[in-house]
Amino acid sequence: MTQIEINQLHKCYPRQTMPAVNRITLNIPSGTLLALLGPSGSGKSTILKLIAGIDQPDAGSIHFDGQDMARVAANRRGAVLMFQKAYLFPFLSVADNIAFGLKIKRMPRTQMMDAVRHMLDLVELPGIEGKRPAQLSGGEQQRVALARALVTRPHVLLLDEPFSSLDPAVRQTLQEAVRRIQRELGITMLLVTHDRSEALSMADQVALLDQGRLLACNAPRQLFQRPPTRRAARLMGVSTFLSGTLDGNRLHTRLGALTVDALPNGCQRTIVAIRPEHLRLLPMPGPNALPAHVAERTFRGEHVEYRLCVGEETIRVRTYEGDNGDLSGSVFVQFPVEHLFAVEDDEPEQQA
């Protein structure tokens, strides 16, 4: 198990105006699964390459258990990078693919084959040693690639969107397998993903990235329920933000006055946010409710999404089928006090 300390990590690529990684600091405890979550171009994969030693930072440092990795070659770091594609050797058997790294280390064949069989049991693919990659499904190929990455017993496993090309059912099964294996072996693991559900379901900690910057890092539940800034909240699926002047526990906005709670002391101009599933639709006036008009209602299987016009603003509400019946026309949208939370303003936009 390895603790990773990243301090003020910075990387710029030629002919790019913005840094790929902009002064990022992270502390990853030993045996932790950290998800790097963010849109394309946010610096996630670059961080993995810097940790693996494939690329070198322009500034900052990376330490494994207190040891500076600046002068440590990639093949001596004990960090294995697994890519989106399996990249198995098509002309080698499954056993030879998995054992490739062990052959380089000149491990005796009997011991090597024992390690291969153990890894295949671990990824729940026993008995396929003699097959070729072309005989395997996409999910099976990724499991073999995972076995190949784990067989050398790396200190750190780096996963660069390894599930993104798989069917949903296979993807979920492999996510569960990776999480189980990570816990069993106690490996420090970093997972790059742009899938919010994947990050939240798998990780011990989620680092939220955008445009090369670290927006927030927290446990999945805390980051999902209370993202600290407006940009972080948007990436966590929040679309409703209300700004206004605070008078006691009343926030006066352009849409109307709302009761708020637990806001930072001394705030006058404040921005609060609320998740779409925490908003409630009412057929008649209620506490902390504003008049609205239903502009659109969309059935999305597990939930129903409403697009509401509140004054000049558009607000999206997510409800479960049956929660509100089939509301249309004029309604009221309720902002439960316990679900309103303050966010820092890190976007230069006008708010409601």
Backbone hydrogen bonds, N-H to C=O, Kabsch-Sander energy under -0.5 kcal/mol:
donor,donor_aa,acceptor,acceptor_aa,energy
4,I,28,I,-2.3
5,E,63,H,-2.4
6,I,4,I,-0.5
6,I,26,L,-3.4
7,N,5,E,-0.5
7,N,61,S,-2.5
8,Q,6,I,-0.5
9,L,24,I,-2.9
10,H,59,A,-2.3
11,K,21,V,-2.5
16,Q,13,Y,-1.4
20,A,11,K,-1.7
21,V,11,K,-1.8
22,N,212,G,-3.3
23,R,21,V,-0.7
24,I,9,L,-2.2
26,L,6,I,-2.1
28,I,4,I,-3.3
28,I,26,L,-0.5
32,T,29,P,-1.6
34,L,32,T,-0.7
34,L,189,M,-2.8
35,A,33,L,-0.5
35,A,205,Q,-2.5
36,L,191,L,-3.2
37,L,35,A,-0.8
37,L,207,A,-2.7
38,G,193,T,-1.2
42,S,39,P,-1.4
47,I,43,G,-1.8
48,L,44,K,-1.5
49,K,45,S,-2.3
50,L,46,T,-2.2
51,I,47,I,-2.4
52,A,48,L,-2.7
53,G,49,K,-1.1
54,I,49,K,-1.5
55,D,49,K,-1.5
58,D,10,H,-2.4
59,A,10,H,-1.5
61,S,7,N,-2.0
63,H,5,E,-2.5
64,F,67,Q,-2.3
65,D,3,Q,-3.0
65,D,63,H,-0.6
67,Q,64,F,-2.4
68,D,66,G,-0.5
69,M,62,I,-3.0
72,V,69,M,-1.4
73,A,71,R,-0.6
76,R,73,A,-1.8
77,R,74,A,-1.1
80,V,156,V,-2.4
82,M,80,V,-0.5
82,M,158,L,-3.6
92,L,89,F,-1.5
94,V,131,K,-2.5
95,A,129,E,-2.5
97,N,93,S,-2.5
98,I,94,V,-2.5
99,A,95,A,-2.3
100,F,97,N,-1.1
101,G,98,I,-0.5
103,K,99,A,-2.3
104,I,100,F,-1.5
105,K,101,G,-1.1
106,R,103,K,-1.5
107,M,102,L,-2.1
112,M,108,P,-2.6
113,M,109,R,-2.8
114,D,110,T,-1.7
115,A,111,Q,-2.0
116,V,112,M,-2.1
117,R,113,M,-2.5
118,H,114,D,-2.1
119,M,115,A,-2.1
120,L,116,V,-2.3
121,D,117,R,-2.0
122,L,118,H,-2.0
123,V,119,M,-2.2
124,E,121,D,-1.1
125,L,120,L,-3.5
128,I,125,L,-0.9
131,K,128,I,-1.6
135,Q,132,R,-2.1
136,L,133,P,-1.9
141,Q,137,S,-2.4
142,Q,138,G,-1.9
143,R,139,G,-1.8
144,V,140,E,-2.3
145,A,141,Q,-2.4
146,L,142,Q,-2.2
147,A,143,R,-2.5
148,R,144,V,-2.5
149,A,145,A,-1.9
150,L,146,L,-2.0
151,V,147,A,-1.9
153,R,150,L,-2.3
155,H,78,G,-1.8
156,V,78,G,-2.3
157,L,188,T,-2.3
158,L,80,V,-3.3
159,L,157,L,-0.5
159,L,190,L,-3.2
160,D,82,M,-3.2
160,D,158,L,-0.6
161,E,159,L,-1.0
161,E,192,V,-1.5
164,S,161,E,-0.8
166,L,163,F,-1.8
171,R,167,D,-3.2
172,Q,168,P,-2.4
173,T,169,A,-2.0
174,L,170,V,-2.4
175,Q,171,R,-2.4
176,E,172,Q,-2.3
177,A,173,T,-1.9
178,V,174,L,-2.7
179,R,175,Q,-2.3
180,R,176,E,-2.2
181,I,177,A,-2.6
182,Q,178,V,-2.7
183,R,179,R,-2.0
184,E,180,R,-2.4
185,L,181,I,-2.7
186,G,182,Q,-1.6
187,I,182,Q,-0.8
188,T,155,H,-1.2
189,M,32,T,-2.7
190,L,157,L,-2.2
191,L,34,L,-2.6
192,V,159,L,-3.3
192,V,190,L,-0.5
193,T,36,L,-2.3
196,R,194,H,-0.7
199,A,195,D,-2.1
200,L,196,R,-2.5
201,S,197,S,-2.2
202,M,198,E,-1.6
203,A,199,A,-2.1
204,D,33,L,-2.8
205,Q,33,L,-1.5
206,V,218,N,-3.0
207,A,35,A,-3.2
208,L,206,V,-0.6
208,L,216,A,-3.2
209,L,37,L,-3.1
209,L,207,A,-0.6
210,D,213,R,-2.1
212,G,42,S,-0.9
213,R,210,D,-2.0
215,L,208,L,-3.0
215,L,213,R,-0.7
216,A,208,L,-1.1
218,N,206,V,-1.8
223,L,219,A,-2.6
224,F,220,P,-2.4
225,Q,221,R,-2.5
226,R,222,Q,-2.6
230,R,344,E,-2.0
233,A,229,T,-2.5
234,R,230,R,-2.3
235,L,231,R,-1.9
236,M,232,A,-1.1
237,G,234,R,-1.8
238,V,233,A,-2.7
240,T,274,I,-0.7
241,F,239,S,-0.6
242,L,272,V,-2.8
244,G,270,T,-2.1
245,T,252,H,-1.8
246,L,268,Q,-3.0
247,D,250,R,-3.1
250,R,247,D,-1.6
251,L,249,N,-0.5
251,L,258,L,-3.4
252,H,245,T,-2.7
252,H,250,R,-0.6
253,T,251,L,-0.7
253,T,256,G,-1.7
254,R,352,A,-2.4
255,L,352,A,-0.6
258,L,251,L,-2.3
260,V,249,N,-2.8
267,C,264,P,-1.4
270,T,244,G,-2.7
270,T,268,Q,-0.7
272,V,242,L,-2.9
273,A,341,F,-2.8
274,I,240,T,-1.4
278,H,275,R,-1.4
279,L,275,R,-0.7
279,L,276,P,-0.5
280,R,334,Q,-1.8
282,L,332,F,-3.2
289,A,286,G,-1.2
290,L,333,V,-2.4
292,A,331,V,-2.8
293,H,309,C,-1.7
294,V,329,G,-2.8
295,A,293,H,-0.7
295,A,307,R,-2.8
296,E,307,R,-1.5
298,T,305,E,-2.9
300,R,298,T,-0.6
300,R,303,H,-2.6
302,E,300,R,-1.5
304,V,319,T,-3.9
305,E,298,T,-3.0
306,Y,304,V,-0.5
306,Y,317,V,-3.1
307,R,296,E,-2.8
308,L,306,Y,-0.6
308,L,315,I,-3.3
309,C,293,H,-2.8
310,V,308,L,-0.7
310,V,313,E,-2.7
311,G,309,C,-0.6
313,E,310,V,-2.3
315,I,308,L,-2.3
317,V,306,Y,-2.4
318,R,276,P,-2.2
319,T,304,V,-3.0
319,T,317,V,-0.5
323,D,320,Y,-2.7
331,V,292,A,-2.4
332,F,282,L,-2.4
333,V,290,L,-2.7
334,Q,280,R,-3.6
334,Q,332,F,-0.5
335,F,288,N,-2.8
339,H,336,P,-1.6
340,L,336,P,-0.6
340,L,337,V,-1.2
341,F,273,A,-2.0
343,V,271,I,-2.1
344,E,228,P,-2.5
346,D,344,E,-1.0
349,E,347,E,-2.3
352,A,241,F,-0.7
